[in-house]
């Protein structure tokens, strides 16, 4: 059974992490997943999904003081001239007692996300590298708790698909064309930096057969025009 939940407050990644820590103390595991697909011009699509163990029994909703499980708050904080929000879903799953939030959007350029509040500490960067190459990076900020929590129950996952040949990367996993970074609380430490260099695919060139066909059509038209002219 899925139930809508909510609270009116502002979302940011730092607030999300703080709320996650407090929730871990009182509840269970927290997970954050971010999936990004690039286009050759630096634009792309992103999907963020995070969920937490919480008391979702009956009609009771858990305390959400920071509003990170509120659709209106998410829409407000992700609204930007450089972002087109495609979907926002916030729900409770009473079967496994988890609360979920998902947001999907497209962006004009990955660097533009630095101007959006939830990514204020992410430092997205896409720069020119060696000849014909691009260098991408994103910072994963540290999480200081001091509560003595079990580090293994906190997980963050970042999944990236790049439009080109991967040259170097520091991903923890590779799944076909996807690069994956997965960290526990302890592994994040003072922060982690996602780093990838790649050679973008060239824009598709017009196939030679298009020119051949166009030339053939032109030749046929000229032939019939010339023949018709001679018949006059």
C-alpha positions as CSV (number, residue, x, y, z in Angstrom):
1,X,0.0,0.0,0.0
2,X,1.4,3.4,-1.0
3,X,0.4,6.6,0.8
4,X,1.3,10.2,0.1
5,X,3.2,12.0,2.8
6,X,4.5,15.6,3.3
7,X,5.7,18.6,5.2
8,X,6.4,22.2,4.3
9,X,10.1,23.0,4.4
10,X,13.1,23.5,2.1
11,X,15.3,20.7,0.8
12,X,19.1,20.8,0.3
13,X,21.6,17.9,0.2
14,X,23.1,19.1,3.6
15,X,19.6,19.0,5.1
16,X,19.0,15.7,3.6
17,X,22.2,14.3,5.2
18,X,21.3,15.8,8.6
19,X,17.9,14.4,8.5
20,X,19.3,11.0,7.4
21,X,21.7,11.0,10.4
22,X,18.9,11.7,12.9
23,X,16.6,9.2,11.2
24,X,19.3,6.6,11.3
25,X,19.6,7.1,15.1
26,X,15.9,6.5,15.6
27,X,15.1,4.2,12.7
28,X,17.1,2.2,10.1
29,X,19.0,2.5,6.9
30,X,19.0,5.5,4.5
31,X,19.9,5.3,0.8
32,X,20.5,7.9,-1.9
33,X,20.8,7.2,-5.6
34,X,21.6,9.6,-8.4
35,X,21.6,8.6,-12.0
36,X,22.8,10.9,-14.8
37,X,22.9,10.5,-18.6
38,X,24.9,13.0,-20.6
39,X,24.5,14.4,-24.1
40,X,27.5,15.4,-26.1
41,X,26.8,19.2,-25.5
42,X,26.8,18.7,-21.7
43,X,23.0,18.7,-21.3
44,X,21.3,15.6,-20.0
45,X,18.9,13.9,-17.7
46,X,19.0,13.1,-13.9
47,X,17.0,10.9,-11.7
48,X,17.3,11.1,-7.9
49,X,15.8,8.5,-5.6
50,X,16.2,8.3,-1.8
51,X,14.4,6.3,0.7
52,X,14.5,5.5,4.4
53,X,13.1,3.1,6.9
54,X,10.3,4.8,8.8
55,X,7.1,4.2,10.8
56,X,4.6,4.2,8.0
57,X,2.0,2.0,9.7
58,X,-1.6,2.8,9.3
59,X,-2.2,6.5,8.5
60,X,0.7,7.7,10.6
61,X,3.5,9.6,8.8
62,X,6.9,10.0,10.4
63,X,8.2,13.4,11.4
64,X,9.7,15.2,8.4
65,X,10.9,18.6,9.8
66,X,13.1,19.4,6.8
67,X,10.5,18.6,4.2
68,X,12.7,16.3,2.1
69,X,9.7,14.1,1.6
70,X,7.4,16.8,0.4
71,X,6.7,17.3,-3.4
72,X,6.1,21.0,-3.1
73,X,9.4,21.6,-1.3
74,X,11.3,19.6,-3.8
75,X,9.7,21.4,-6.8
76,X,10.5,24.7,-5.2
77,X,14.1,23.9,-4.6
78,X,14.8,22.3,-8.0
79,X,13.0,25.0,-10.0
80,X,15.5,26.7,-12.2
81,X,15.7,28.2,-15.7
82,X,18.2,25.5,-16.5
83,X,16.1,22.6,-15.3
84,X,12.9,21.1,-16.7
85,X,11.2,18.9,-14.0
86,X,9.7,15.8,-15.5
87,X,8.3,14.0,-12.5
88,X,8.3,14.2,-8.6
89,X,6.9,11.4,-6.5
90,X,6.8,11.2,-2.7
91,X,5.3,8.1,-1.0
92,X,5.1,5.7,1.9
93,X,5.3,2.0,1.4
94,X,3.6,0.4,4.3
95,X,4.6,-3.1,3.2
96,X,8.3,-2.7,4.0
97,X,7.9,0.5,6.1
98,X,9.9,2.8,3.8
99,X,9.4,6.3,2.7
100,X,10.5,7.3,-0.8
101,X,11.2,10.5,-2.8
102,X,12.0,10.5,-6.5
103,X,12.6,13.5,-8.8
104,X,13.4,13.3,-12.5
105,X,14.5,16.3,-14.6
106,X,16.5,17.4,-17.6
107,X,19.2,20.1,-17.5
108,X,20.7,22.4,-20.1
109,X,24.3,21.9,-18.9
110,X,25.7,19.9,-16.0
111,X,27.6,23.0,-14.7
112,X,24.3,24.9,-14.4
113,X,23.3,22.6,-11.6
114,X,25.8,24.3,-9.3
115,X,23.3,27.2,-9.2
116,X,20.5,25.0,-7.8
117,X,20.4,24.8,-3.9
118,X,20.3,21.0,-3.5
119,X,23.7,20.9,-5.4
120,X,25.4,23.8,-3.7
121,X,28.2,21.6,-2.4
122,X,28.5,19.3,-5.4
123,X,30.8,21.4,-7.6
124,X,29.8,19.9,-10.9
125,X,32.5,20.5,-13.6
126,X,32.8,19.6,-17.3
127,X,35.9,21.0,-18.8
128,X,38.1,20.5,-21.9
129,X,40.9,18.0,-21.3
130,X,43.6,16.6,-23.7
131,X,43.0,17.0,-27.4
132,X,39.4,15.9,-28.1
133,X,38.7,14.9,-24.5
134,X,36.4,16.2,-21.7
135,X,37.0,16.0,-18.0
136,X,34.0,15.6,-15.6
137,X,33.9,15.8,-11.8
138,X,31.4,16.0,-9.0
139,X,32.2,16.3,-5.3
140,X,30.4,14.2,-2.7
141,X,30.5,16.2,0.6
142,X,31.6,14.7,3.9
143,X,29.1,13.6,6.5
144,X,30.1,14.3,10.2
145,X,27.9,12.5,12.7
146,X,29.4,12.1,16.1
147,X,26.6,9.7,17.0
148,X,28.6,6.5,16.7
149,X,26.2,5.1,14.0
150,X,26.8,1.9,12.1
151,X,28.4,3.2,8.9
152,X,27.3,0.3,6.8
153,X,23.6,1.2,7.0
154,X,24.1,4.5,5.1
155,X,24.7,4.1,1.3
156,X,25.0,6.7,-1.6
157,X,25.1,5.6,-5.2
158,X,26.0,7.6,-8.3
159,X,25.4,6.2,-11.7
160,X,26.7,8.0,-14.9
161,X,26.4,7.3,-18.6
162,X,28.8,9.3,-20.8
163,X,28.4,10.0,-24.6
164,X,31.8,8.8,-25.6
165,X,34.8,6.6,-25.1
166,X,35.9,6.5,-21.4
167,X,39.6,7.2,-21.0
168,X,40.1,7.2,-17.2
169,X,37.7,7.0,-14.2
170,X,37.7,6.3,-10.5
171,X,34.3,4.5,-10.4
172,X,33.9,1.7,-7.9
173,X,32.0,-0.4,-10.4
174,X,31.4,-0.7,-14.1
175,X,28.2,-2.1,-15.6
176,X,28.5,-2.1,-19.4
177,X,28.4,1.6,-20.4
178,X,27.5,2.8,-16.9
179,X,30.1,4.0,-14.3
180,X,29.0,3.5,-10.7
181,X,30.2,5.1,-7.5
182,X,28.9,3.4,-4.3
183,X,30.0,4.5,-0.8
184,X,29.1,3.9,2.8
185,X,29.2,6.6,5.4
186,X,32.8,5.6,6.5
187,X,34.0,5.5,2.9
188,X,32.9,9.0,2.2
189,X,35.1,10.3,5.0
190,X,36.1,13.9,4.3
191,X,34.5,13.8,0.9
192,X,34.9,12.0,-2.4
193,X,35.3,13.3,-5.9
194,X,33.9,11.6,-8.9
195,X,36.3,11.9,-11.8
196,X,36.0,10.8,-15.4
197,X,37.8,11.8,-18.6
198,X,36.2,10.7,-21.9
199,X,36.4,11.4,-25.6
200,X,32.9,12.5,-26.8
201,X,31.5,10.8,-29.8
202,X,31.5,12.9,-32.9
203,X,28.2,14.2,-34.1
204,X,26.7,12.0,-36.7
205,X,27.8,12.9,-40.2
206,X,25.5,12.8,-43.2
207,X,25.8,9.4,-44.8
208,X,27.5,9.3,-48.2
209,X,24.5,7.5,-49.7
210,X,22.4,10.6,-49.0
211,X,24.6,12.6,-51.3
212,X,24.7,9.9,-53.9
213,X,20.9,9.6,-53.9
214,X,20.5,13.4,-54.1
215,X,22.9,13.5,-57.0
216,X,21.1,10.7,-58.7
217,X,17.7,12.5,-58.3
218,X,19.2,15.7,-59.6
219,X,20.7,13.9,-62.6
220,X,17.3,12.3,-63.5
221,X,15.6,15.7,-63.2
222,X,18.1,17.4,-65.4
223,X,17.9,14.5,-68.0
224,X,14.2,14.8,-68.3
225,X,14.2,18.6,-68.5
226,X,16.9,18.5,-71.2
227,X,14.9,15.8,-73.1
228,X,11.7,17.8,-72.8
229,X,13.5,20.9,-74.1
230,X,14.8,19.0,-77.1
231,X,11.3,17.8,-77.9
232,X,10.2,21.4,-78.2
